[in-house]
Amino acid sequence: MVLISPPRPPASAPVESWWGSNYTDAEWYSVDLGSTRKIDAVKIYWEAAYGRSYQIQTSTDGANWQTVFGTTAGDGGTDDIAFAPVNARYVKMNGTQRGTGWGYSMWEFEVYGDADNLAAGATVSATSSVENANWSYSKAVDGQRNSVSGSMGWTSNNSLTTNHTEAVTLDLGAARTVGRVDLYPRNDAGNVGQNFPIDFTIRTSTDNVNWTTRVTRTGYAQPGNAVQSFAFPAATARYVKIEGTNLRPNPTDANRYRMAFAEIEVYGA
């Protein structure tokens, strides 16, 4: 777990830097992380005025919010708040009752989560791709780990009823240190784990010409609704390729052989 939002000094520091609200109960404070990230904790350094009742809410678009934590017994000081991991770009402290006659004030509001996903916003190419409102190259790296309407992920487009090879390649934009690839299976109703390859390799390259195999899997069982994580010794790479050489026929798709992922993520370790 790493700090995502930039820290500022807590109350004990010899500088004065804080946020304070009006003297009313319904007040809020939010941060924009700049891109969708996987987060699982918030740390609040309260100044003298604190929240008695408040919620931590998250959003991917700044408009639709979900509550990941709530309390009616806040007592100030420092609050270390952990919750189930969620994807979020925006994080909010939503105050509903003050703990003092003043408003809400914080020395610092910190957000924590996983290390940076190097694949976020990467350029994606493939041997073939379905491009429509639900599936596309870009939806393989859009931060949505579930196959939902409007963002199902990426799938190959060769509607073949015979086995063949498909590959999807991510250009990270610059050479980075990589050491883990996370593949999220499609998990839409009736298709959990479908189109996840049986035999496949994960390869890396610095120039998109010369490739090094980092992971090889054969006879891979059809996964459930959970990330499939593949770690390897850290290496320098700009390009990451997943190549399926033995695909899985999908009975809900006339037994066509496709390769598909809800999301692809790349990490340094």
C-alpha positions in Angstrom: 0.0 0.0 0.0 1.4 3.4 -1.0 0.4 7.0 -0.5 -1.4 8.3 -3.5 -2.4 11.8 -2.5 0.6 14.1 -1.8 1.2 14.6 2.0 1.4 17.9 3.9 2.6 18.3 7.5 0.2 17.1 10.3 -0.7 19.2 13.2 2.6 18.8 15.0 4.5 20.4 12.1 5.8 24.0 12.5 3.8 25.4 9.5 0.2 26.4 9.3 -1.5 24.7 6.4 -5.0 23.2 6.7 -8.5 23.2 5.2 -11.5 24.5 7.1 -15.2 24.5 6.3 -18.1 26.8 7.2 -19.7 26.4 10.6 -22.5 24.1 9.4 -23.0 20.3 9.6 -23.4 19.5 5.9 -19.9 20.2 4.6 -17.6 18.1 2.4 -14.0 18.0 1.1 -12.8 16.0 -1.9 -9.6 15.2 -3.8 -9.1 14.4 -7.5 -6.4 11.7 -7.8 -5.9 12.6 -11.5 -6.8 9.2 -12.8 -8.8 6.1 -11.6 -6.8 4.2 -9.0 -7.3 1.2 -6.8 -7.5 2.6 -3.2 -8.2 1.0 0.2 -7.4 3.5 2.9 -7.8 7.1 4.0 -6.0 8.9 6.8 -7.3 12.1 8.2 -5.4 14.4 10.5 -8.1 16.5 12.1 -7.4 20.0 13.4 -9.4 21.1 16.5 -12.7 21.1 14.6 -13.5 17.5 13.6 -16.3 15.4 12.2 -18.6 13.5 14.7 -20.6 11.9 11.9 -19.1 11.6 8.4 -18.6 9.3 5.5 -15.7 8.5 3.1 -17.1 8.3 -0.4 -15.5 7.5 -3.7 -16.4 8.1 -7.3 -14.9 7.4 -10.8 -16.6 10.4 -12.4 -17.1 13.0 -9.7 -20.9 12.7 -10.0 -21.9 9.3 -8.7 -20.6 8.4 -5.3 -20.5 5.3 -3.1 -19.9 5.2 0.6 -17.0 3.0 1.7 -16.9 4.1 5.3 -19.1 5.8 7.8 -19.0 6.8 11.5 -21.2 8.5 14.0 -18.6 8.5 16.8 -15.7 10.5 15.5 -13.6 12.0 18.2 -10.9 14.0 16.3 -7.2 13.4 16.3 -5.9 11.1 13.6 -8.3 8.7 11.9 -6.8 5.7 10.0 -9.6 4.3 7.9 -9.4 1.1 5.9 -12.0 -0.4 3.6 -12.4 -3.0 0.8 -10.4 -2.0 -2.3 -12.3 0.1 -4.8 -11.5 1.9 -8.1 -11.8 5.6 -7.7 -10.5 8.9 -9.1 -12.3 11.1 -6.5 -12.4 10.7 -2.8 -14.6 12.7 -0.4 -15.0 13.3 3.3 -18.7 14.0 3.5 -19.5 15.6 6.9 -23.0 15.2 8.3 -22.5 16.3 12.0 -19.8 18.5 13.5 -17.9 17.4 16.6 -17.6 21.0 17.9 -19.3 24.3 17.5 -16.9 25.1 14.6 -17.0 23.5 11.2 -14.7 20.8 9.9 -10.9 21.3 9.6 -8.1 19.0 8.6 -4.4 19.4 8.6 -4.1 16.6 6.1 -6.2 14.2 4.0 -4.3 11.2 2.7 -5.4 8.5 0.3 -3.7 5.1 0.0 -3.8 2.3 -2.4 -1.9 -0.1 -4.7 1.3 0.9 -6.5 0.7 2.7 -9.8 -0.9 0.7 -12.6 1.6 1.3 -15.4 -1.0 0.2 -18.0 -3.5 3.0 -17.1 -4.0 4.9 -20.4 -1.6 2.7 -22.3 -2.0 2.4 -26.1 -3.4 -1.0 -27.0 -3.1 -3.0 -30.2 -4.1 -6.6 -31.0 -4.3 -9.2 -33.7 -8.0 -8.4 -33.9 -10.5 -6.5 -31.8 -14.2 -5.9 -31.5 -14.8 -2.2 -31.5 -18.3 -1.1 -30.4 -20.0 0.6 -27.4 -19.1 -2.3 -25.0 -15.8 -3.7 -26.3 -12.7 -1.9 -27.6 -8.9 -1.6 -27.4 -9.2 1.3 -24.9 -11.6 -0.6 -22.6 -8.8 -3.0 -21.8 -7.1 -0.3 -19.8 -9.9 2.1 -18.7 -9.8 1.1 -14.9 -13.0 -0.9 -15.0 -12.2 -4.3 -13.7 -15.7 -5.8 -14.2 -17.4 -6.5 -17.5 -20.3 -4.1 -17.4 -22.5 -2.4 -20.0 -20.4 0.3 -21.7 -17.1 -1.2 -20.6 -16.9 -5.0 -21.1 -13.2 -4.9 -21.8 -11.3 -6.1 -24.8 -12.0 -9.2 -27.0 -10.5 -10.5 -30.2 -12.8 -10.4 -33.3 -11.9 -13.5 -35.3 -15.2 -15.3 -35.2 -13.5 -18.7 -35.8 -14.8 -22.0 -34.6 -11.3 -23.5 -34.9 -8.5 -22.8 -32.5 -6.0 -20.2 -33.5 -3.6 -17.6 -32.0 -4.5 -14.1 -30.7 -2.5 -11.4 -29.0 -3.0 -8.1 -27.3 -0.1 -5.6 -26.8 0.2 -2.6 -24.5 2.5 0.3 -25.2 3.3 1.9 -21.8 4.6 5.0 -23.5 8.1 4.8 -22.2 10.5 2.1 -20.8 9.4 1.2 -17.3 10.4 -1.4 -14.7 7.7 -4.1 -14.8 7.4 -7.2 -12.7 3.7 -8.2 -12.6 0.8 -8.5 -15.0 -2.8 -8.7 -13.7 -5.4 -10.1 -16.0 -9.1 -9.6 -15.0 -11.4 -12.3 -16.6 -14.7 -11.2 -18.1 -17.4 -11.6 -15.5 -20.6 -10.6 -17.2 -23.6 -12.9 -16.4 -23.2 -16.3 -18.0 -19.6 -15.6 -19.1 -17.5 -15.7 -16.0 -14.0 -16.7 -17.0 -15.0 -17.3 -20.6 -12.5 -16.5 -23.4 -9.6 -16.6 -20.9 -6.8 -18.5 -22.9 -5.8 -22.1 -22.0 -2.2 -21.7 -23.2 -0.6 -18.3 -23.2 2.6 -16.3 -22.8 3.3 -12.9 -21.4 6.2 -11.2 -23.1 8.0 -7.9 -22.8 10.0 -5.7 -25.2 11.8 -2.4 -25.2 11.4 -1.8 -29.0 8.3 -3.8 -30.0 10.6 -6.0 -32.2 12.7 -8.1 -29.8 10.6 -10.0 -27.2 11.5 -11.9 -24.0 9.0 -14.4 -22.6 8.4 -13.7 -18.9 5.4 -16.0 -18.2 4.3 -19.3 -19.8 1.1 -21.1 -18.9 -0.4 -24.3 -20.4 -3.6 -26.0 -19.5 -4.8 -23.0 -17.5 -8.1 -23.7 -15.9 -11.1 -21.4 -16.6 -10.9 -18.7 -13.9 -13.7 -17.4 -11.7 -14.5 -13.9 -10.8 -11.0 -12.9 -9.5 -7.9 -11.3 -10.8 -5.3 -13.7 -12.3 -1.9 -12.3 -11.2 1.4 -13.2 -12.9 4.7 -12.1 -11.3 8.2 -12.4 -12.8 11.6 -10.9 -12.1 11.6 -7.2 -12.6 12.6 -6.1 -16.1 12.8 -3.0 -18.2 10.1 -2.8 -20.8 7.9 -0.5 -22.8 5.7 -3.1 -24.4 3.8 -6.0 -22.8 2.1 -8.7 -24.9 -0.3 -11.4 -23.9 -0.4 -14.1 -26.6 -3.0 -16.9 -26.4 -1.9 -19.9 -28.4 -4.7 -22.3 -27.3 -8.0 -20.5 -26.9 -11.1 -21.5 -25.0 -14.3 -22.1 -27.0 -17.3 -20.2 -25.5 -20.6 -22.2 -25.6 -22.6 -18.9 -25.2 -20.9 -17.6 -28.4 -21.5 -20.6 -30.7 -18.3 -22.1 -29.5 -16.2 -19.5 -31.2 -12.6 -19.2 -30.1 -11.9 -15.7 -28.8 -9.5 -14.2 -26.2 -10.9 -11.6 -23.9 -10.1 -9.7 -20.7 -12.2 -7.3 -18.7 -9.0 -5.3 -17.7 -5.2 -5.6 -18.1 -2.9 -4.0 -15.5 0.9 -3.8 -15.3 2.9 -3.2 -12.1 6.5 -2.7 -11.2 6.4 -5.7 -8.8 
